[in-house]
Amino acid sequence: MRFKSIVNRLSVIFSDLNLNSDIPVRVQPKVGEWGPQHVPTTKQKKRVRFTVTGIFSAVVVALFLLGNYFYKILMGITA
């Protein structure tokens, strides 16, 4: 039960990347029929979204650790 509530909250945060959502397949335009041909798929958009989030988190943690390292050097704190 708890897991389902977390999943529901996350689904509200992340928008639906599939723009054809519940439209019947027979009326969905083919790729390139009404627009550009090099449109990223939903899977690619999802992958990029999580990659960017991961890289951003890693950079924030790295900057924090670097700042902590310099703070300890300046204050003369030894481990």
mmCIF file of the N, C-alpha and C atoms, coordinates in Angstrom:
data_MODEL
# 
_entry.id   MODEL 
# 
loop_
_atom_site.group_PDB 
_atom_site.id 
_atom_site.type_symbol 
_atom_site.label_atom_id 
_atom_site.label_alt_id 
_atom_site.label_comp_id 
_atom_site.label_asym_id 
_atom_site.label_entity_id 
_atom_site.label_seq_id 
_atom_site.pdbx_PDB_ins_code 
_atom_site.Cartn_x 
_atom_site.Cartn_y 
_atom_site.Cartn_z 
_atom_site.occupancy 
_atom_site.B_iso_or_equiv 
_atom_site.pdbx_formal_charge 
_atom_site.auth_seq_id 
_atom_site.auth_comp_id 
_atom_site.auth_asym_id 
_atom_site.auth_atom_id 
_atom_site.pdbx_PDB_model_num 
ATOM 1   N N  . MET A 1 1  ? 0.811  -1.187 0.000   1.00 0.00 ? 1  MET A N  1 
ATOM 2   C CA . MET A 1 1  ? 0.000  0.000  0.000   1.00 0.00 ? 1  MET A CA 1 
ATOM 3   C C  . MET A 1 1  ? 0.858  1.255  0.000   1.00 0.00 ? 1  MET A C  1 
ATOM 4   N N  . ARG A 1 2  ? 1.873  1.256  0.838   1.00 0.00 ? 2  ARG A N  1 
ATOM 5   C CA . ARG A 1 2  ? 2.727  2.434  0.935   1.00 0.00 ? 2  ARG A CA 1 
ATOM 6   C C  . ARG A 1 2  ? 3.442  2.684  -0.396  1.00 0.00 ? 2  ARG A C  1 
ATOM 7   N N  . PHE A 1 3  ? 3.860  1.591  -1.045  1.00 0.00 ? 3  PHE A N  1 
ATOM 8   C CA . PHE A 1 3  ? 4.559  1.717  -2.322  1.00 0.00 ? 3  PHE A CA 1 
ATOM 9   C C  . PHE A 1 3  ? 3.650  2.349  -3.373  1.00 0.00 ? 3  PHE A C  1 
ATOM 10  N N  . LYS A 1 4  ? 2.382  1.965  -3.391  1.00 0.00 ? 4  LYS A N  1 
ATOM 11  C CA . LYS A 1 4  ? 1.450  2.513  -4.374  1.00 0.00 ? 4  LYS A CA 1 
ATOM 12  C C  . LYS A 1 4  ? 1.247  4.009  -4.174  1.00 0.00 ? 4  LYS A C  1 
ATOM 13  N N  . SER A 1 5  ? 1.210  4.466  -2.920  1.00 0.00 ? 5  SER A N  1 
ATOM 14  C CA . SER A 1 5  ? 1.028  5.900  -2.684  1.00 0.00 ? 5  SER A CA 1 
ATOM 15  C C  . SER A 1 5  ? 2.250  6.683  -3.156  1.00 0.00 ? 5  SER A C  1 
ATOM 16  N N  . ILE A 1 6  ? 3.441  6.107  -2.987  1.00 0.00 ? 6  ILE A N  1 
ATOM 17  C CA . ILE A 1 6  ? 4.657  6.766  -3.467  1.00 0.00 ? 6  ILE A CA 1 
ATOM 18  C C  . ILE A 1 6  ? 4.649  6.835  -4.986  1.00 0.00 ? 6  ILE A C  1 
ATOM 19  N N  . VAL A 1 7  ? 4.252  5.745  -5.630  1.00 0.00 ? 7  VAL A N  1 
ATOM 20  C CA . VAL A 1 7  ? 4.187  5.717  -7.092  1.00 0.00 ? 7  VAL A CA 1 
ATOM 21  C C  . VAL A 1 7  ? 3.170  6.734  -7.595  1.00 0.00 ? 7  VAL A C  1 
ATOM 22  N N  . ASN A 1 8  ? 2.033  6.848  -6.927  1.00 0.00 ? 8  ASN A N  1 
ATOM 23  C CA . ASN A 1 8  ? 1.021  7.827  -7.332  1.00 0.00 ? 8  ASN A CA 1 
ATOM 24  C C  . ASN A 1 8  ? 1.545  9.250  -7.213  1.00 0.00 ? 8  ASN A C  1 
ATOM 25  N N  . ARG A 1 9  ? 2.297  9.536  -6.153  1.00 0.00 ? 9  ARG A N  1 
ATOM 26  C CA . ARG A 1 9  ? 2.864  10.878 -5.995  1.00 0.00 ? 9  ARG A CA 1 
ATOM 27  C C  . ARG A 1 9  ? 3.885  11.174 -7.094  1.00 0.00 ? 9  ARG A C  1 
ATOM 28  N N  . LEU A 1 10 ? 4.702  10.176 -7.430  1.00 0.00 ? 10 LEU A N  1 
ATOM 29  C CA . LEU A 1 10 ? 5.698  10.381 -8.479  1.00 0.00 ? 10 LEU A CA 1 
ATOM 30  C C  . LEU A 1 10 ? 5.043  10.568 -9.839  1.00 0.00 ? 10 LEU A C  1 
ATOM 31  N N  . SER A 1 11 ? 3.935  9.879  -10.082 1.00 0.00 ? 11 SER A N  1 
ATOM 32  C CA . SER A 1 11 ? 3.272  10.027 -11.373 1.00 0.00 ? 11 SER A CA 1 
ATOM 33  C C  . SER A 1 11 ? 2.679  11.418 -11.529 1.00 0.00 ? 11 SER A C  1 
ATOM 34  N N  . VAL A 1 12 ? 2.365  12.082 -10.435 1.00 0.00 ? 12 VAL A N  1 
ATOM 35  C CA . VAL A 1 12 ? 1.871  13.456 -10.508 1.00 0.00 ? 12 VAL A CA 1 
ATOM 36  C C  . VAL A 1 12 ? 3.026  14.404 -10.815 1.00 0.00 ? 12 VAL A C  1 
ATOM 37  N N  . ILE A 1 13 ? 4.198  14.135 -10.246 1.00 0.00 ? 13 ILE A N  1 
ATOM 38  C CA . ILE A 1 13 ? 5.360  15.002 -10.461 1.00 0.00 ? 13 ILE A CA 1 
ATOM 39  C C  . ILE A 1 13 ? 5.824  14.936 -11.912 1.00 0.00 ? 13 ILE A C  1 
ATOM 40  N N  . PHE A 1 14 ? 5.945  13.717 -12.450 1.00 0.00 ? 14 PHE A N  1 
ATOM 41  C CA . PHE A 1 14 ? 6.425  13.545 -13.811 1.00 0.00 ? 14 PHE A CA 1 
ATOM 42  C C  . PHE A 1 14 ? 5.247  13.533 -14.772 1.00 0.00 ? 14 PHE A C  1 
ATOM 43  N N  . SER A 1 15 ? 5.315  14.391 -15.777 1.00 0.00 ? 15 SER A N  1 
ATOM 44  C CA . SER A 1 15 ? 4.220  14.458 -16.740 1.00 0.00 ? 15 SER A CA 1 
ATOM 45  C C  . SER A 1 15 ? 4.237  13.239 -17.657 1.00 0.00 ? 15 SER A C  1 
ATOM 46  N N  . ASP A 1 16 ? 3.135  13.008 -18.323 1.00 0.00 ? 16 ASP A N  1 
ATOM 47  C CA . ASP A 1 16 ? 3.025  11.902 -19.268 1.00 0.00 ? 16 ASP A CA 1 
ATOM 48  C C  . ASP A 1 16 ? 3.750  12.304 -20.547 1.00 0.00 ? 16 ASP A C  1 
ATOM 49  N N  . LEU A 1 17 ? 4.804  11.579 -20.885 1.00 0.00 ? 17 LEU A N  1 
ATOM 50  C CA . LEU A 1 17 ? 5.605  11.928 -22.050 1.00 0.00 ? 17 LEU A CA 1 
ATOM 51  C C  . LEU A 1 17 ? 5.018  11.397 -23.346 1.00 0.00 ? 17 LEU A C  1 
ATOM 52  N N  . ASN A 1 18 ? 4.049  10.518 -23.253 1.00 0.00 ? 18 ASN A N  1 
ATOM 53  C CA . ASN A 1 18 ? 3.412  9.969  -24.440 1.00 0.00 ? 18 ASN A CA 1 
ATOM 54  C C  . ASN A 1 18 ? 2.271  10.893 -24.841 1.00 0.00 ? 18 ASN A C  1 
ATOM 55  N N  . LEU A 1 19 ? 2.468  11.674 -25.885 1.00 0.00 ? 19 LEU A N  1 
ATOM 56  C CA . LEU A 1 19 ? 1.472  12.665 -26.286 1.00 0.00 ? 19 LEU A CA 1 
ATOM 57  C C  . LEU A 1 19 ? 0.262  12.036 -26.951 1.00 0.00 ? 19 LEU A C  1 
ATOM 58  N N  . ASN A 1 20 ? 0.350  10.758 -27.352 1.00 0.00 ? 20 ASN A N  1 
ATOM 59  C CA . ASN A 1 20 ? -0.780 10.077 -27.978 1.00 0.00 ? 20 ASN A CA 1 
ATOM 60  C C  . ASN A 1 20 ? -1.628 9.332  -26.954 1.00 0.00 ? 20 ASN A C  1 
ATOM 61  N N  . SER A 1 21 ? -1.318 9.438  -25.704 1.00 0.00 ? 21 SER A N  1 
ATOM 62  C CA . SER A 1 21 ? -1.900 8.741  -24.552 1.00 0.00 ? 21 SER A CA 1 
ATOM 63  C C  . SER A 1 21 ? -2.977 7.712  -24.872 1.00 0.00 ? 21 SER A C  1 
ATOM 64  N N  . ASP A 1 22 ? -4.250 8.078  -24.836 1.00 0.00 ? 22 ASP A N  1 
ATOM 65  C CA . ASP A 1 22 ? -5.299 7.077  -25.023 1.00 0.00 ? 22 ASP A CA 1 
ATOM 66  C C  . ASP A 1 22 ? -6.058 7.257  -26.333 1.00 0.00 ? 22 ASP A C  1 
ATOM 67  N N  . ILE A 1 23 ? -5.394 7.817  -27.320 1.00 0.00 ? 23 ILE A N  1 
ATOM 68  C CA . ILE A 1 23 ? -5.984 7.959  -28.651 1.00 0.00 ? 23 ILE A CA 1 
ATOM 69  C C  . ILE A 1 23 ? -5.853 6.609  -29.363 1.00 0.00 ? 23 ILE A C  1 
ATOM 70  N N  . PRO A 1 24 ? -6.888 6.151  -30.061 1.00 0.00 ? 24 PRO A N  1 
ATOM 71  C CA . PRO A 1 24 ? -6.793 4.873  -30.773 1.00 0.00 ? 24 PRO A CA 1 
ATOM 72  C C  . PRO A 1 24 ? -5.650 4.880  -31.797 1.00 0.00 ? 24 PRO A C  1 
ATOM 73  N N  . VAL A 1 25 ? -5.035 3.735  -31.983 1.00 0.00 ? 25 VAL A N  1 
ATOM 74  C CA . VAL A 1 25 ? -3.874 3.618  -32.864 1.00 0.00 ? 25 VAL A CA 1 
ATOM 75  C C  . VAL A 1 25 ? -4.218 4.012  -34.299 1.00 0.00 ? 25 VAL A C  1 
ATOM 76  N N  . ARG A 1 26 ? -5.412 3.709  -34.751 1.00 0.00 ? 26 ARG A N  1 
ATOM 77  C CA . ARG A 1 26 ? -5.779 3.985  -36.147 1.00 0.00 ? 26 ARG A CA 1 
ATOM 78  C C  . ARG A 1 26 ? -5.820 5.480  -36.474 1.00 0.00 ? 26 ARG A C  1 
ATOM 79  N N  . VAL A 1 27 ? -5.975 6.344  -35.458 1.00 0.00 ? 27 VAL A N  1 
ATOM 80  C CA . VAL A 1 27 ? -6.028 7.785  -35.732 1.00 0.00 ? 27 VAL A CA 1 
ATOM 81  C C  . VAL A 1 27 ? -4.743 8.506  -35.343 1.00 0.00 ? 27 VAL A C  1 
ATOM 82  N N  . GLN A 1 28 ? -3.770 7.789  -34.808 1.00 0.00 ? 28 GLN A N  1 
ATOM 83  C CA . GLN A 1 28 ? -2.500 8.420  -34.446 1.00 0.00 ? 28 GLN A CA 1 
ATOM 84  C C  . GLN A 1 28 ? -1.690 8.683  -35.711 1.00 0.00 ? 28 GLN A C  1 
ATOM 85  N N  . PRO A 1 29 ? -1.128 9.884  -35.850 1.00 0.00 ? 29 PRO A N  1 
ATOM 86  C CA . PRO A 1 29 ? -0.310 10.151 -37.031 1.00 0.00 ? 29 PRO A CA 1 
ATOM 87  C C  . PRO A 1 29 ? 0.992  9.361  -36.973 1.00 0.00 ? 29 PRO A C  1 
ATOM 88  N N  . LYS A 1 30 ? 1.467  8.953  -38.134 1.00 0.00 ? 30 LYS A N  1 
ATOM 89  C CA . LYS A 1 30 ? 2.752  8.256  -38.201 1.00 0.00 ? 30 LYS A CA 1 
ATOM 90  C C  . LYS A 1 30 ? 3.856  9.288  -38.007 1.00 0.00 ? 30 LYS A C  1 
ATOM 91  N N  . VAL A 1 31 ? 5.018  8.824  -37.556 1.00 0.00 ? 31 VAL A N  1 
ATOM 92  C CA . VAL A 1 31 ? 6.142  9.731  -37.351 1.00 0.00 ? 31 VAL A CA 1 
ATOM 93  C C  . VAL A 1 31 ? 6.534  10.334 -38.689 1.00 0.00 ? 31 VAL A C  1 
ATOM 94  N N  . GLY A 1 32 ? 6.603  11.635 -38.759 1.00 0.00 ? 32 GLY A N  1 
ATOM 95  C CA . GLY A 1 32 ? 6.966  12.321 -39.985 1.00 0.00 ? 32 GLY A CA 1 
ATOM 96  C C  . GLY A 1 32 ? 5.786  12.675 -40.861 1.00 0.00 ? 32 GLY A C  1 
ATOM 97  N N  . GLU A 1 33 ? 4.609  12.163 -40.553 1.00 0.00 ? 33 GLU A N  1 
ATOM 98  C CA . GLU A 1 33 ? 3.438  12.437 -41.377 1.00 0.00 ? 33 GLU A CA 1 
ATOM 99  C C  . GLU A 1 33 ? 2.973  13.883 -41.205 1.00 0.00 ? 33 GLU A C  1 
ATOM 100 N N  . TRP A 1 34 ? 2.930  14.368 -39.968 1.00 0.00 ? 34 TRP A N  1 
ATOM 101 C CA . TRP A 1 34 ? 2.467  15.729 -39.702 1.00 0.00 ? 34 TRP A CA 1 
ATOM 102 C C  . TRP A 1 34 ? 3.552  16.626 -39.140 1.00 0.00 ? 34 TRP A C  1 
ATOM 103 N N  . GLY A 1 35 ? 4.728  16.118 -38.956 1.00 0.00 ? 35 GLY A N  1 
ATOM 104 C CA . GLY A 1 35 ? 5.761  16.922 -38.317 1.00 0.00 ? 35 GLY A CA 1 
ATOM 105 C C  . GLY A 1 35 ? 7.145  16.418 -38.672 1.00 0.00 ? 35 GLY A C  1 
ATOM 106 N N  . PRO A 1 36 ? 8.133  16.843 -37.901 1.00 0.00 ? 36 PRO A N  1 
ATOM 107 C CA . PRO A 1 36 ? 9.513  16.434 -38.167 1.00 0.00 ? 36 PRO A CA 1 
ATOM 108 C C  . PRO A 1 36 ? 9.701  14.927 -37.966 1.00 0.00 ? 36 PRO A C  1 
ATOM 109 N N  . GLN A 1 37 ? 10.670 14.380 -38.660 1.00 0.00 ? 37 GLN A N  1 
ATOM 110 C CA . GLN A 1 37 ? 10.893 12.933 -38.610 1.00 0.00 ? 37 GLN A CA 1 
ATOM 111 C C  . GLN A 1 37 ? 11.802 12.517 -37.461 1.00 0.00 ? 37 GLN A C  1 
ATOM 112 N N  . HIS A 1 38 ? 12.590 13.413 -36.931 1.00 0.00 ? 38 HIS A N  1 
ATOM 113 C CA . HIS A 1 38 ? 13.549 13.057 -35.883 1.00 0.00 ? 38 HIS A CA 1 
ATOM 114 C C  . HIS A 1 38 ? 13.016 13.437 -34.507 1.00 0.00 ? 38 HIS A C  1 
ATOM 115 N N  . VAL A 1 39 ? 11.800 13.029 -34.216 1.00 0.00 ? 39 VAL A N  1 
ATOM 116 C CA . VAL A 1 39 ? 11.182 13.303 -32.922 1.00 0.00 ? 39 VAL A CA 1 
ATOM 117 C C  . VAL A 1 39 ? 11.606 12.209 -31.950 1.00 0.00 ? 39 VAL A C  1 
ATOM 118 N N  . PRO A 1 40 ? 12.100 12.576 -30.753 1.00 0.00 ? 40 PRO A N  1 
ATOM 119 C CA . PRO A 1 40 ? 12.517 11.548 -29.798 1.00 0.00 ? 40 PRO A CA 1 
ATOM 120 C C  . PRO A 1 40 ? 11.329 10.741 -29.287 1.00 0.00 ? 40 PRO A C  1 
ATOM 121 N N  . THR A 1 41 ? 11.582 9.474  -29.027 1.00 0.00 ? 41 THR A N  1 
ATOM 122 C CA . THR A 1 41 ? 10.522 8.603  -28.518 1.00 0.00 ? 41 THR A CA 1 
ATOM 123 C C  . THR A 1 41 ? 10.306 8.867  -27.029 1.00 0.00 ? 41 THR A C  1 
ATOM 124 N N  . THR A 1 42 ? 9.222  8.330  -26.513 1.00 0.00 ? 42 THR A N  1 
ATOM 125 C CA . THR A 1 42 ? 8.919  8.483  -25.090 1.00 0.00 ? 42 THR A CA 1 
ATOM 126 C C  . THR A 1 42 ? 10.016 7.857  -24.239 1.00 0.00 ? 42 THR A C  1 
ATOM 127 N N  . LYS A 1 43 ? 10.541 6.724  -24.687 1.00 0.00 ? 43 LYS A N  1 
ATOM 128 C CA . LYS A 1 43 ? 11.605 6.036  -23.947 1.00 0.00 ? 43 LYS A CA 1 
ATOM 129 C C  . LYS A 1 43 ? 12.867 6.908  -23.880 1.00 0.00 ? 43 LYS A C  1 
ATOM 130 N N  . GLN A 1 44 ? 13.208 7.560  -24.999 1.00 0.00 ? 44 GLN A N  1 
ATOM 131 C CA . GLN A 1 44 ? 14.379 8.433  -25.018 1.00 0.00 ? 44 GLN A CA 1 
ATOM 132 C C  . GLN A 1 44 ? 14.178 9.634  -24.102 1.00 0.00 ? 44 GLN A C  1 
ATOM 133 N N  . LYS A 1 45 ? 12.975 10.215 -24.106 1.00 0.00 ? 45 LYS A N  1 
ATOM 134 C CA . LYS A 1 45 ? 12.694 11.363 -23.240 1.00 0.00 ? 45 LYS A CA 1 
ATOM 135 C C  . LYS A 1 45 ? 12.815 10.972 -21.774 1.00 0.00 ? 45 LYS A C  1 
ATOM 136 N N  . LYS A 1 46 ? 12.316 9.785  -21.431 1.00 0.00 ? 46 LYS A N  1 
ATOM 137 C CA . LYS A 1 46 ? 12.391 9.308  -20.052 1.00 0.00 ? 46 LYS A CA 1 
ATOM 138 C C  . LYS A 1 46 ? 13.845 9.096  -19.640 1.00 0.00 ? 46 LYS A C  1 
ATOM 139 N N  . ARG A 1 47 ? 14.632 8.491  -20.540 1.00 0.00 ? 47 ARG A N  1 
ATOM 140 C CA . ARG A 1 47 ? 16.038 8.226  -20.256 1.00 0.00 ? 47 ARG A CA 1 
ATOM 141 C C  . ARG A 1 47 ? 16.799 9.531  -20.022 1.00 0.00 ? 47 ARG A C  1 
ATOM 142 N N  . VAL A 1 48 ? 16.543 10.528 -20.856 1.00 0.00 ? 48 VAL A N  1 
ATOM 143 C CA . VAL A 1 48 ? 17.218 11.820 -20.710 1.00 0.00 ? 48 VAL A CA 1 
ATOM 144 C C  . VAL A 1 48 ? 16.805 12.491 -19.403 1.00 0.00 ? 48 VAL A C  1 
ATOM 145 N N  . ARG A 1 49 ? 15.529 12.406 -19.065 1.00 0.00 ? 49 ARG A N  1 
ATOM 146 C CA . ARG A 1 49 ? 15.037 13.027 -17.832 1.00 0.00 ? 49 ARG A CA 1 
ATOM 147 C C  . ARG A 1 49 ? 15.767 12.458 -16.614 1.00 0.00 ? 49 ARG A C  1 
ATOM 148 N N  . PHE A 1 50 ? 15.908 11.133 -16.535 1.00 0.00 ? 50 PHE A N  1 
ATOM 149 C CA . PHE A 1 50 ? 16.575 10.532 -15.387 1.00 0.00 ? 50 PHE A CA 1 
ATOM 150 C C  . PHE A 1 50 ? 18.089 10.720 -15.447 1.00 0.00 ? 50 PHE A C  1 
ATOM 151 N N  . THR A 1 51 ? 18.669 10.761 -16.643 1.00 0.00 ? 51 THR A N  1 
ATOM 152 C CA . THR A 1 51 ? 20.106 11.002 -16.769 1.00 0.00 ? 51 THR A CA 1 
ATOM 153 C C  . THR A 1 51 ? 20.458 12.396 -16.277 1.00 0.00 ? 51 THR A C  1 
ATOM 154 N N  . VAL A 1 52 ? 19.694 13.388 -16.697 1.00 0.00 ? 52 VAL A N  1 
ATOM 155 C CA . VAL A 1 52 ? 19.950 14.768 -16.274 1.00 0.00 ? 52 VAL A CA 1 
ATOM 156 C C  . VAL A 1 52 ? 19.782 14.898 -14.764 1.00 0.00 ? 52 VAL A C  1 
ATOM 157 N N  . THR A 1 53 ? 18.759 14.261 -14.212 1.00 0.00 ? 53 THR A N  1 
ATOM 158 C CA . THR A 1 53 ? 18.546 14.301 -12.762 1.00 0.00 ? 53 THR A CA 1 
ATOM 159 C C  . THR A 1 53 ? 19.721 13.662 -12.029 1.00 0.00 ? 53 THR A C  1 
ATOM 160 N N  . GLY A 1 54 ? 20.204 12.538 -12.532 1.00 0.00 ? 54 GLY A N  1 
ATOM 161 C CA . GLY A 1 54 ? 21.338 11.858 -11.907 1.00 0.00 ? 54 GLY A CA 1 
ATOM 162 C C  . GLY A 1 54 ? 22.615 12.676 -11.974 1.00 0.00 ? 54 GLY A C  1 
ATOM 163 N N  . ILE A 1 55 ? 22.884 13.268 -13.127 1.00 0.00 ? 55 ILE A N  1 
ATOM 164 C CA . ILE A 1 55 ? 24.091 14.083 -13.284 1.00 0.00 ? 55 ILE A CA 1 
ATOM 165 C C  . ILE A 1 55 ? 24.016 15.313 -12.388 1.00 0.00 ? 55 ILE A C  1 
ATOM 166 N N  . PHE A 1 56 ? 22.853 15.955 -12.334 1.00 0.00 ? 56 PHE A N  1 
ATOM 167 C CA . PHE A 1 56 ? 22.683 17.132 -11.483 1.00 0.00 ? 56 PHE A CA 1 
ATOM 168 C C  . PHE A 1 56 ? 22.918 16.769 -10.020 1.00 0.00 ? 56 PHE A C  1 
ATOM 169 N N  . SER A 1 57 ? 22.365 15.644 -9.588  1.00 0.00 ? 57 SER A N  1 
ATOM 170 C CA . SER A 1 57 ? 22.542 15.203 -8.197  1.00 0.00 ? 57 SER A CA 1 
ATOM 171 C C  . SER A 1 57 ? 24.015 14.922 -7.904  1.00 0.00 ? 57 SER A C  1 
ATOM 172 N N  . ALA A 1 58 ? 24.700 14.279 -8.837  1.00 0.00 ? 58 ALA A N  1 
ATOM 173 C CA . ALA A 1 58 ? 26.121 13.967 -8.650  1.00 0.00 ? 58 ALA A CA 1 
ATOM 174 C C  . ALA A 1 58 ? 26.956 15.241 -8.552  1.00 0.00 ? 58 ALA A C  1 
ATOM 175 N N  . VAL A 1 59 ? 26.642 16.237 -9.367  1.00 0.00 ? 59 VAL A N  1 
ATOM 176 C CA . VAL A 1 59 ? 27.381 17.507 -9.328  1.00 0.00 ? 59 VAL A CA 1 
ATOM 177 C C  . VAL A 1 59 ? 27.141 18.222 -8.002  1.00 0.00 ? 59 VAL A C  1 
ATOM 178 N N  . VAL A 1 60 ? 25.909 18.222 -7.523  1.00 0.00 ? 60 VAL A N  1 
ATOM 179 C CA . VAL A 1 60 ? 25.601 18.872 -6.240  1.00 0.00 ? 60 VAL A CA 1 
ATOM 180 C C  . VAL A 1 60 ? 26.356 18.192 -5.103  1.00 0.00 ? 60 VAL A C  1 
ATOM 181 N N  . VAL A 1 61 ? 26.371 16.867 -5.090  1.00 0.00 ? 61 VAL A N  1 
ATOM 182 C CA . VAL A 1 61 ? 27.093 16.132 -4.042  1.00 0.00 ? 61 VAL A CA 1 
ATOM 183 C C  . VAL A 1 61 ? 28.591 16.408 -4.144  1.00 0.00 ? 61 VAL A C  1 
ATOM 184 N N  . ALA A 1 62 ? 29.140 16.416 -5.358  1.00 0.00 ? 62 ALA A N  1 
ATOM 185 C CA . ALA A 1 62 ? 30.573 16.676 -5.544  1.00 0.00 ? 62 ALA A CA 1 
ATOM 186 C C  . ALA A 1 62 ? 30.941 18.077 -5.058  1.00 0.00 ? 62 ALA A C  1 
ATOM 187 N N  . LEU A 1 63 ? 30.114 19.076 -5.362  1.00 0.00 ? 63 LEU A N  1 
ATOM 188 C CA . LEU A 1 63 ? 30.390 20.441 -4.904  1.00 0.00 ? 63 LEU A CA 1 
ATOM 189 C C  . LEU A 1 63 ? 30.310 20.540 -3.381  1.00 0.00 ? 63 LEU A C  1 
ATOM 190 N N  . PHE A 1 64 ? 29.354 19.851 -2.789  1.00 0.00 ? 64 PHE A N  1 
ATOM 191 C CA . PHE A 1 64 ? 29.254 19.842 -1.329  1.00 0.00 ? 64 PHE A CA 1 
ATOM 192 C C  . PHE A 1 64 ? 30.510 19.231 -0.709  1.00 0.00 ? 64 PHE A C  1 
ATOM 193 N N  . LEU A 1 65 ? 30.946 18.087 -1.233  1.00 0.00 ? 65 LEU A N  1 
ATOM 194 C CA . LEU A 1 65 ? 32.127 17.424 -0.682  1.00 0.00 ? 65 LEU A CA 1 
ATOM 195 C C  . LEU A 1 65 ? 33.383 18.270 -0.873  1.00 0.00 ? 65 LEU A C  1 
ATOM 196 N N  . LEU A 1 66 ? 33.499 18.937 -2.013  1.00 0.00 ? 66 LEU A N  1 
ATOM 197 C CA . LEU A 1 66 ? 34.645 19.811 -2.253  1.00 0.00 ? 66 LEU A CA 1 
ATOM 198 C C  . LEU A 1 66 ? 34.633 20.980 -1.274  1.00 0.00 ? 66 LEU A C  1 
ATOM 199 N N  . GLY A 1 67 ? 33.472 21.586 -1.076  1.00 0.00 ? 67 GLY A N  1 
ATOM 200 C CA . GLY A 1 67 ? 33.357 22.684 -0.112  1.00 0.00 ? 67 GLY A CA 1 
ATOM 201 C C  . GLY A 1 67 ? 33.673 22.223 1.298   1.00 0.00 ? 67 GLY A C  1 
ATOM 202 N N  . ASN A 1 68 ? 33.207 21.048 1.657   1.00 0.00 ? 68 ASN A N  1 
ATOM 203 C CA . ASN A 1 68 ? 33.488 20.492 2.981   1.00 0.00 ? 68 ASN A CA 1 
ATOM 204 C C  . ASN A 1 68 ? 34.987 20.250 3.156   1.00 0.00 ? 68 ASN A C  1 
ATOM 205 N N  . TYR A 1 69 ? 35.617 19.760 2.105   1.00 0.00 ? 69 TYR A N  1 
ATOM 206 C CA . TYR A 1 69 ? 37.066 19.507 2.138   1.00 0.00 ? 69 TYR A CA 1 
ATOM 207 C C  . TYR A 1 69 ? 37.836 20.806 2.374   1.00 0.00 ? 69 TYR A C  1 
ATOM 208 N N  . PHE A 1 70 ? 37.512 21.863 1.622   1.00 0.00 ? 70 PHE A N  1 
ATOM 209 C CA . PHE A 1 70 ? 38.198 23.146 1.785   1.00 0.00 ? 70 PHE A CA 1 
ATOM 210 C C  . PHE A 1 70 ? 37.880 23.780 3.142   1.00 0.00 ? 70 PHE A C  1 
ATOM 211 N N  . TYR A 1 71 ? 36.665 23.627 3.620   1.00 0.00 ? 71 TYR A N  1 
ATOM 212 C CA . TYR A 1 71 ? 36.298 24.153 4.932   1.00 0.00 ? 71 TYR A CA 1 
ATOM 213 C C  . TYR A 1 71 ? 37.166 23.520 6.017   1.00 0.00 ? 71 TYR A C  1 
ATOM 214 N N  . LYS A 1 72 ? 37.332 22.201 5.932   1.00 0.00 ? 72 LYS A N  1 
ATOM 215 C CA . LYS A 1 72 ? 38.146 21.511 6.936   1.00 0.00 ? 72 LYS A CA 1 
ATOM 216 C C  . LYS A 1 72 ? 39.608 21.936 6.857   1.00 0.00 ? 72 LYS A C  1 
ATOM 217 N N  . ILE A 1 73 ? 40.112 22.165 5.644   1.00 0.00 ? 73 ILE A N  1 
ATOM 218 C CA . ILE A 1 73 ? 41.495 22.628 5.493   1.00 0.00 ? 73 ILE A CA 1 
ATOM 219 C C  . ILE A 1 73 ? 41.658 24.013 6.110   1.00 0.00 ? 73 ILE A C  1 
ATOM 220 N N  . LEU A 1 74 ? 40.728 24.921 5.801   1.00 0.00 ? 74 LEU A N  1 
ATOM 221 C CA . LEU A 1 74 ? 40.826 26.294 6.307   1.00 0.00 ? 74 LEU A CA 1 
ATOM 222 C C  . LEU A 1 74 ? 40.655 26.367 7.826   1.00 0.00 ? 74 LEU A C  1 
ATOM 223 N N  . MET A 1 75 ? 39.859 25.515 8.400   1.00 0.00 ? 75 MET A N  1 
ATOM 224 C CA . MET A 1 75 ? 39.623 25.523 9.845   1.00 0.00 ? 75 MET A CA 1 
ATOM 225 C C  . MET A 1 75 ? 40.657 24.690 10.607  1.00 0.00 ? 75 MET A C  1 
ATOM 226 N N  . GLY A 1 76 ? 41.488 23.979 9.887   1.00 0.00 ? 76 GLY A N  1 
ATOM 227 C CA . GLY A 1 76 ? 42.517 23.160 10.524  1.00 0.00 ? 76 GLY A CA 1 
ATOM 228 C C  . GLY A 1 76 ? 41.971 21.902 11.174  1.00 0.00 ? 76 GLY A C  1 
ATOM 229 N N  . ILE A 1 77 ? 40.849 21.433 10.675  1.00 0.00 ? 77 ILE A N  1 
ATOM 230 C CA . ILE A 1 77 ? 40.238 20.222 11.221  1.00 0.00 ? 77 ILE A CA 1 
ATOM 231 C C  . ILE A 1 77 ? 40.872 19.015 10.534  1.00 0.00 ? 77 ILE A C  1 
ATOM 232 N N  . THR A 1 78 ? 41.359 18.079 11.347  1.00 0.00 ? 78 THR A N  1 
ATOM 233 C CA . THR A 1 78 ? 41.941 16.866 10.764  1.00 0.00 ? 78 THR A CA 1 
ATOM 234 C C  . THR A 1 78 ? 41.014 15.696 11.026  1.00 0.00 ? 78 THR A C  1 
ATOM 235 N N  . ALA A 1 79 ? 41.023 14.766 10.113  1.00 0.00 ? 79 ALA A N  1 
ATOM 236 C CA . ALA A 1 79 ? 40.121 13.612 10.236  1.00 0.00 ? 79 ALA A CA 1 
ATOM 237 C C  . ALA A 1 79 ? 40.615 12.605 11.173  1.00 0.00 ? 79 ALA A C  1 
# 
